Amino acid sequence: MQQAPDIAAAGSNESLADRAITRDVGGQTATYAVIGLAAALLLPRLGARALWASEFRWAEIAREMLSSGEWIVPRLYGVTYLEKPPLLYWLVAGAFRLFGLSELAARIVPALSATIGAVATGYGAAAIFGAEVGALAVTILSTSLLYFTLAHAVVTDVPLPPL
């Protein structure tokens, strides 16, 4: 079992996280491996299935924001909809603007947010326990059933934790 690095004994200008994550592994930086692993696990097949009822609601609010130009007050079928925070709607509307109206564009926001969350978890674990544990943390989180499922669904809960 590895011991946690001694912060006081570090004595260098680089941070603990920098030393843990950017160890040279076979000519490649562990940072890119962790990001690549999270992306490979969470980003594929986002547009493979149609939106289901709840996903459709959030995507429709974002579509209405984009088409009407009203970015402050969310609306669903023209009726003010203030039950959820608007961050997801803004991000999905931006994805619609970039990628067009599609399931993939709607789901890219939660998938990227989940990827950022997995990478942040890996960085935290690597800073405390080492790069190998950081990569393992990314793998475990990215393949957890609930995390993986929510990464592929347009839900308001996913974009908030990585922030």
N, C-alpha and C positions, 0 to 999 in steps of 0.2 A: 504494500500500500504506500502510495506517495504521500509525503508530508507537504502541507501547504507551504509555499515559499515565505520566507521571513521578510516582511516588508521593511523593517528597520535595517536589515543587513544588506538590502539591495544596493545602496550607495551609488546608483547610477542615475543619469538624467531621464532614462526611459521609464515609462510607467510599468507597473506590474502586468497589466493587460497586454501591453506591447511586447514584453518579453515572453509572455506565455503563448500568445497567438502567433507571433511572427517567427517562431522557430523554423529553421530551414529543414524541410523534410524532403529528402531526395531531390534537391534542386528546385522544389516548388515551395511556395509559402503556404503554411497551414491555413492562413486566412482565406485564400481563394478556394481551397478544398472545402472548407466549412460552408462558405457561401454557395459553392457549386452543388454540394450535397443537399443543402436545404432547397435550393431552386429545383434540382432534379427530382426531389421527392414531392414538392408541393405545387409546382407550376404546370405539369403536363395535363392534357385532356380537360381544360377548363370549359371549352365549348362543346363537349361531347354529348351533353344532354340538355333538354329544354329546361327553362326556368320553372320551378314549382310555385305554388300559390303565394307564399310569403316572399320569396325571392322576386317574383313578378311585381309585387307591390312596391318594394324598395327601388327596383329598376324603373318602374313607371314614374315614380316621384322624381327620380334623377332625369328621366327623359323629358318630363314636363318642365323641369327647371331649365334644361338646355333649350327646349323649343320656345319657351316663353321669355327667357332672359331674366326671370325673377329668381334671384339666387338667395334671397334673404328668407322668404317665407315659403316653406315646402308646401306643395299642393298635390293631392291625389284626386284625379278626375275633376280638377277645378276647385275642390274643397280644401281649405286650410288643414294641414296635417302636422300637428306639433307634438305628437306622442313620442317621437324619438329625436335624438340629437341629429343635426343636419350634416355632420361630417361625412358620413357614408354617401349621402346624396350628392354632395359637392364632388367628392372623389370619383364616384361612378359617372356623374355628368361629364367630368373632365375626361374620363376614359372613353365615354361615348364620343366626345368631340375628337379624340385622337384616333380611335380605332373603329368608329362607326357603331351603329346600334346592333349589338349581337350579344349572345350569351357569354362569349369569351370576354368582351369588353366589360360586361357587368361583373364578371367573376374575377377579373384581373386584380381589382382593388383588394378584396379580402385575401387572395392568394399571395400578393406581394406583401401585404401586412403580416400575414402568417410567416412568410419567409423572413421578413425583418425580425419578427419575434423569435423565431428559431435561431437565427444568427446571433441575436443579442443574448439568448440563453447560452449559446455556445461560447461566446466571448466571456460571459460571466463565469461559467464553469471552468473555462481555460485559465482565466486570471487567478482563480482560487486553487484549482487542482491540477492544471497542466493541459497541454494541447490535446492529448489523447482523450481525456475526460470531456473536453469541450466538444470534440467531434462526436463522441458517444452521446452526449446530451442532445446535440442537434438531431442525430439519427433517431433517438428514442422519442423526442418530442414530435418530430416530423412524421413518424410512423404511428403515433398514437391515434386511435380510431376517431375520437371526438375532434382532436385538433385537425387531423387530415380532412374530416368531413366538413368542418366549419371553414376550412381554407378553400373549399370548393363550393361554398354557398354564399349568396349575397345576404348577409345578416349584419345587423348594426353593431354587434359585439366584437367582431374581429378587428377592425381598424384601430380601436382604442388602446388595447394593451401595449403595443409596441411604442406608442407615443409616450 
